[in-house]
Amino acid sequence: MQEPIHITEELQFLDANQIHIKRNAFEELIVTLPDRTSHTNIQPVLAFPLSESSRYISLLDSEENEIGVIQDLKHLPKDSQKILTTELQRRYFMPKITKIYSLAGEFGVTRWVVETNRGMVEFGLKTRYDVVTLDSGKVLIKDADGNRYEIENYHRLDPKSLALLETQI
């Protein structure tokens, strides 16, 4: 029988207090680790993007090798925290739908016209499987072009929007 694997032996947790993150002239992320080694063109990836948007952030180098994991964004120095937060928001950009004006099906595509926190948007959905409802009332939508949208809590939508959404979930 094999020995159990301990997660702490598999992951390299980084001491967030000792990490410094900045941008170079090309706007690439540079991370300096406690041992003073630096890595350029870092990609931050959330281990749990839907439930833990500020915790368990994996830092990948330019070849997508994991450098280590930051357990909690709030433990980074303030300037590094701000830079990493901005980068994560860019990477996980997901407009929030606040109102659904109309849904219309044509040629196997459902055309949605919605209001988001970024303005009015029109997009197409190929299948109902691209609409995922979570227990918390959150709805995640992926359109035909791969763009993602979120409804924070569909129970809070106005009656017309709720009625339209319920035809899709």
C-alpha positions as CSV (number, residue, x, y, z in Angstrom):
1,M,0.0,0.0,0.0
2,Q,1.3,3.4,-0.9
3,E,2.0,6.1,1.7
4,P,-0.7,8.9,1.7
5,I,0.3,12.1,-0.1
6,H,0.2,15.2,2.0
7,I,-0.9,18.3,0.1
8,T,1.8,20.4,1.8
9,E,4.4,18.1,0.4
10,E,3.0,18.5,-3.2
11,L,2.5,22.3,-3.1
12,Q,5.1,25.0,-2.6
13,F,3.3,27.5,-0.4
14,L,4.9,31.0,-0.5
15,D,5.3,33.4,2.4
16,A,3.2,36.2,1.0
17,N,4.7,38.7,3.4
18,Q,8.1,38.2,1.8
19,I,7.0,38.3,-1.9
20,H,7.2,41.4,-4.0
21,I,5.3,41.8,-7.3
22,K,5.8,44.6,-9.8
23,R,5.5,45.3,-13.5
24,N,8.3,45.8,-15.9
25,A,8.4,48.2,-18.9
26,F,6.4,45.6,-21.0
27,E,3.7,45.4,-18.3
28,E,4.7,41.8,-17.5
29,L,4.5,40.7,-13.9
30,I,7.7,40.2,-12.0
31,V,7.8,38.3,-8.7
32,T,10.7,38.4,-6.3
33,L,10.7,35.5,-3.9
34,P,12.1,35.5,-0.3
35,D,15.4,34.0,-1.5
36,R,15.8,37.1,-3.8
37,T,15.2,35.1,-7.0
38,S,13.0,36.9,-9.6
39,H,10.7,35.5,-12.2
40,T,9.4,37.5,-15.2
41,N,6.2,37.2,-17.1
42,I,4.3,35.5,-14.2
43,Q,0.7,34.3,-14.7
44,P,-1.5,34.2,-11.6
45,V,-4.1,31.4,-11.6
46,L,-6.9,31.0,-9.1
47,A,-7.3,27.5,-7.8
48,F,-10.9,28.1,-6.9
49,P,-12.1,31.1,-9.1
50,L,-15.7,30.8,-8.3
51,S,-15.5,30.5,-4.5
52,E,-12.1,31.8,-3.4
53,S,-11.3,34.8,-5.6
54,S,-8.5,36.1,-3.3
55,R,-7.1,32.8,-1.9
56,Y,-4.9,30.0,-3.3
57,I,-3.3,31.8,-6.1
58,S,-0.9,29.8,-8.1
59,L,2.0,31.7,-9.7
60,L,3.1,30.2,-13.0
61,D,6.3,31.1,-14.9
62,S,6.5,31.8,-18.6
63,E,6.6,28.0,-19.3
64,E,3.6,27.4,-17.1
65,N,5.6,25.7,-14.3
66,E,4.3,26.4,-10.9
67,I,6.6,28.6,-8.8
68,G,4.4,28.4,-5.7
69,V,1.0,29.2,-4.2
70,I,0.0,32.3,-2.3
71,Q,-2.6,31.2,0.3
72,D,-4.2,34.6,0.8
73,L,-3.9,37.8,-1.2
74,K,-4.4,40.0,1.9
75,H,-1.0,38.9,3.3
76,L,1.0,40.4,0.4
77,P,2.5,43.9,0.8
78,K,-0.1,46.5,-0.2
79,D,1.6,47.5,-3.5
80,S,2.0,43.9,-4.6
81,Q,-1.5,43.1,-3.5
82,K,-2.9,46.0,-5.7
83,I,-0.9,44.8,-8.8
84,L,-1.9,41.2,-8.4
85,T,-5.6,42.1,-7.7
86,T,-5.6,44.1,-10.9
87,E,-4.1,41.3,-12.9
88,L,-6.6,38.7,-11.5
89,Q,-9.5,41.0,-12.4
90,R,-8.2,41.3,-15.9
91,R,-7.7,37.6,-16.3
92,Y,-11.0,36.6,-14.8
93,F,-13.1,39.4,-16.3
94,M,-16.7,38.5,-16.1
95,P,-19.4,41.1,-16.6
96,K,-22.4,40.8,-14.2
97,I,-25.8,40.6,-15.8
98,T,-28.3,42.8,-14.0
99,K,-31.3,42.6,-16.3
100,I,-32.4,40.4,-19.2
101,Y,-34.4,42.3,-21.9
102,S,-35.1,39.5,-24.3
103,L,-34.2,35.9,-25.4
104,A,-34.9,34.8,-28.9
105,G,-34.1,31.4,-30.6
106,E,-33.1,31.2,-34.2
107,F,-31.1,28.5,-36.1
108,G,-30.2,26.7,-32.9
109,V,-28.8,29.8,-31.2
110,T,-30.5,31.7,-28.4
111,R,-29.9,35.4,-28.8
112,W,-29.7,37.2,-25.4
113,V,-30.1,41.0,-24.9
114,V,-29.0,41.9,-21.4
115,E,-27.8,44.8,-19.2
116,T,-24.5,44.3,-17.4
117,N,-22.4,46.4,-15.1
118,R,-20.5,47.2,-18.3
119,G,-23.5,48.3,-20.3
120,M,-25.9,46.7,-22.7
121,V,-24.7,43.5,-24.4
122,E,-26.1,41.1,-27.0
123,F,-24.7,37.6,-27.4
124,G,-25.6,34.1,-28.6
125,L,-25.8,30.8,-26.7
126,K,-25.5,27.5,-28.5
127,T,-26.9,25.3,-25.8
128,R,-28.6,25.4,-22.4
129,Y,-25.5,23.6,-21.0
130,D,-23.7,26.9,-21.2
131,V,-25.9,28.2,-18.4
132,V,-24.8,26.8,-15.0
133,T,-26.7,27.5,-11.8
134,L,-25.0,27.2,-8.5
135,D,-26.6,26.6,-5.1
136,S,-26.0,30.1,-4.0
137,G,-28.2,31.5,-6.7
138,K,-25.2,32.5,-8.8
139,V,-25.6,31.8,-12.6
140,L,-22.6,31.5,-14.9
141,I,-23.1,31.9,-18.6
142,K,-20.7,31.2,-21.5
143,D,-21.7,32.6,-24.8
144,A,-21.0,31.2,-28.3
145,D,-17.7,33.2,-28.5
146,G,-16.4,32.0,-25.2
147,N,-17.1,35.1,-23.2
148,R,-18.3,34.6,-19.7
149,Y,-21.1,36.4,-17.8
150,E,-22.3,36.1,-14.2
151,I,-25.6,36.7,-12.5
152,E,-24.7,37.2,-8.8
153,N,-28.0,35.9,-7.5
154,Y,-30.8,35.2,-9.9
155,H,-33.4,35.4,-7.1
156,R,-32.7,39.2,-7.1
157,L,-33.6,39.8,-10.7
158,D,-36.7,41.7,-11.7
159,P,-39.8,39.5,-12.5
160,K,-39.4,39.7,-16.3
161,S,-35.7,38.9,-16.2
162,L,-36.4,36.0,-13.8
163,A,-39.1,34.6,-16.1
164,L,-36.8,34.8,-19.1
165,L,-33.9,33.1,-17.3
166,E,-36.1,30.3,-16.0
167,T,-36.7,29.2,-19.6
168,Q,-33.0,28.5,-19.9
169,I,-32.2,26.8,-16.5
